[in-house]
Amino acid sequence: MSIIPSAASQLYNAADFSQGVAYIAGEYLPLKNASIPMTDRGFVRSDATYDVVHVWNGRFFRLDNYIDRFHRSMAGFRMSIKESKDELKAILHECVRRSGLRNAYVQMTCTRGVPKPGSRDPRECINQLTCFAQPFVWIANEQQREEGLSMIISSTQRIPPESVDPRFKNFHWLDLTMAVFEAYEKGAIVPVLPDRDGHITEGPGFNIFSVRNGRIVTPDRGVFEGMTRRTVIELAPELQIACEVRPLKAAELHDADEIFITSTAGGIMPVTRLDGRQVGDGRPGRIARAIHDLYWRRHEEGWKATEIDYGTAS
Amino acid sequence: MSIIPSAASQLYNAADFSQGVAYIAGEYLPLKNASIPMTDRGFVRSDATYDVVHVWNGRFFRLDNYIDRFHRSMAGFRMSIKESKDELKAILHECVRRSGLRNAYVQMTCTRGVPKPGSRDPRECINQLTCFAQPFVWIANEQQREEGLSMIISSTQRIPPESVDPRFKNFHWLDLTMAVFEAYEKGAIVPVLPDRDGHITEGPGFNIFSVRNGRIVTPDRGVFEGMTRRTVIELAPELQIACEVRPLKAAELHDADEIFITSTAGGIMPVTRLDGRQVGDGRPGRIARAIHDLYWRRHEEGWKATEIDYGTAS
């Protein structure tokens, strides 16, 4: 059986790795030819966890932190993989190396696996690691990043921590996706989701920060603890900016001087409209700009960076 | 590129269809060789809906009802497929026919599709239909169905309707899956999940009914409106059993004379232990048995049945 995929990957080998490279069960193949079994619980029960690290200018950013978090997510959902952390790092490197991409979005995924015939017991599945590297993804395009994003607070609530622990990264995005449709219908670009008590949580693939009187606030609860969020919390003191991690009411967001979002897929991005009204003076804010600039300066300096050896194709 | 999969499916063609047949993009193949693209949002954002109809003794049960519900789920998540209802029915038939299975679990799935490179806009995806037939799946094995299941009320809460509309069938099961782990740890077989207010919702793949003083109650809110649940609600009057569809407190479940669960994957199954204590006299109840028997008698009679023409292999 395995002869056919191998023959296929040889055919593809030289082709089209630049659009993405996937790793599955010891093989590297073009991302567009990569697939997962239809009966893997990772698909049919969204029984999976993942993480995304980015590569900028040929370097991974905070690779060890991302890998540690991926392991915490797996443990949280009671999964484990046979690959060691070093082996995982080598696989991610190899995906990027083969792609040749200098700026990349690199995902590692653990699925529960394919159940034994007739079994519904997740403990009997063998958890599976898959990885891929693809061109860097931006949540917002260049113009949106320059001018600032238009955001709504959605009518859909974020899935609460009592149902799915948001610290463990997961694919349960239907709440986020329905909120995206609502944002588009209201002429905005992105939604942010409240919880049942009217506190702000997060949006599709990003955390949120509110700025008021020079202080920044980001929600403490019901959110994925994003690496860019963490980086902002770490960098703020260098800029003499006070940062609070605490519940954030929707009303506070409406009163903000500035709003910005953070994501591995794009860094720090300003929000200049909320629910149809301008935020502050309607232009990207001074504090968001300062944090944005420091974030990318740290990248240039190689802060918490892991160099990729692109070498020659094997 | 399509030469390879086609060659593969010819190789497999005579082989192993009895363990399941999948349909993808105009092709039928053994289920174990079926896969979905790694970058389909149906996987990486669990951006998908599905439905499951069963075949018993060579007949679909309530096929039109299931297909109508699948269409409502798709509309709910703003998806649509190019296949008409008649074409979908023909595909499901063909999956079962090729499998030769007389008792089958037949799934139809709609995924959002693969995004355009760099795009995060779900509206730009082309929604994809996939289907499969596999041997009938039972939530509980024969001994468990005979003696009754042991259940816990989990500490994990069901994802609330304010986050994901449970009437639209979806793969957001991490709450259910974590509750399954908890059930196993506590020596039980299945969990049922409460909502935030302590009302009972549903369990992994089933609805729940409580029986007290000859009346049956099933939750009205935060649940998927299962076809077997609906069938029980329809059949109860024939047995002169009053049925209430309303909020069900955990305390009521603890005081029940009988408990039973309903699922396409097994019909009506008694629960005889709850949170470590016996339910009623600890044996499958009289009312659950009466409904169980009527449910399967209706199957024998061909009630709401669609005969499958197994004919000869094409």
Interface residues (C-beta under 8 A of the other chain):
Chain A: M1 I4 A7 A8 L11 Q19 G20 A22 I24 L31 K32 N33 A34 S35 I36 P37 M38 T39 R41 G42 F43 V44 R45 S46 D47 Y50 F77 R78 Q107 T109 R112 P117 G118 R120 D121 P122 R123 T130 F132 Q134 P135 V137 W138 I139 T156 Q157 R158 I159 P160 E162 S163 V164 N170 F171 H172 W173 L174 D175 L176 T177 M178 V180 F181 Y184 R196 P204 G205
Chain B: M1 I4 A7 A8 L11 Q19 G20 A22 I24 L31 K32 N33 A34 S35 I36 P37 M38 T39 R41 G42 F43 V44 R45 S46 D47 Y50 F77 R78 Q107 T109 R112 P117 G118 R120 D121 P122 R123 T130 F132 Q134 P135 V137 W138 I139 T156 Q157 R158 I159 P160 E162 S163 V164 N170 F171 H172 W173 L174 D175 L176 T177 M178 V180 F181 Y184 R196 P204 G205
